Amino acid sequence: MCSACGRPQTAARRRCAFCNAELPEAPLPPRSPQAPEPPAPSLPGVSPLALDLGNRRALAVNDAQLSFQGRPGGGPTLDVPWNRVRRLEWRTRPYFEALGLLAFTALGLFWAPTQEVRIMAFVAGVIGLGLAALYRHHGLRVELDDGTRMEWPLGMALKGSAREGRLTAARATLADAGRMRGVPLAGPDA
């Protein structure tokens, strides 16, 4: 609730959407005493993982469940217990969206009135091809025991970057955790 104008606000905002006044810190709801969380037993050989995907998104793997917070800017976490997971698939694909710049290249090369515009169109095409060749989209498909499939986008990474290294480590941890639970992990290098 905004203290300046009195209008209700979402918890994720820091400023009022109507008057732009700074919002007071929202208190977190108390945890219910009925459902205390017991510490999960540790599986040997599987280290817990909490991967920060940027923009307040995260993937967490522990002994009891998989957790994914996928909304940009935060939001509710989707928790899936391991006993409901039937299959995991790690997906990696090139950044095909960057090839959209080739449309500007075609337009610029064939219908551009000046040489400068043709050069800019050619440069846009080269940039698009470079982005498609250097970047990869990573994602995780989770198939549950009732047949439900969930697609969890894990983001993009430049080949050979530190982010790709973190995603590779997450894939290895996920494969180990799935192997311990009898859940297969499909995908490249799985």
C-alpha angles and dihedrals in degrees: 000000000000112000091205103051101011096232121139118254137191117258093240095064124090095191131043113265091217108038101014092232118150111264123227118250109275114229117234117242114256118257114254113252091215095071111043111174112239114217110264116242113251120244113219114247096017118099118199113252132206110181117192106215095186130253090060093299121132146176118209128187121188138151096277106036153352115249128195128183102188109161113106108245094024131286138158119336119238109221120193118186114227092236090065096050113099101170141001127204124191110209126199124176138164120265095262093169090074089064087073086083087070088071089062089047092054092046093046096046096048105032106023113125096210138039092240092060090049090053092049090049091051091049090051089054092049090050091050092051091047093051092048091051098044105038130065132195114223125200142162125223114202118196115197129208092258091057096258114145122205124193114209113190109213096186139243130305135188112240110265095010127134089251091056088050091054091048090050090051089049090052091051092049091046091050091050093047091047092048090053089052096042093249114138120226114210127189140076114337091001 
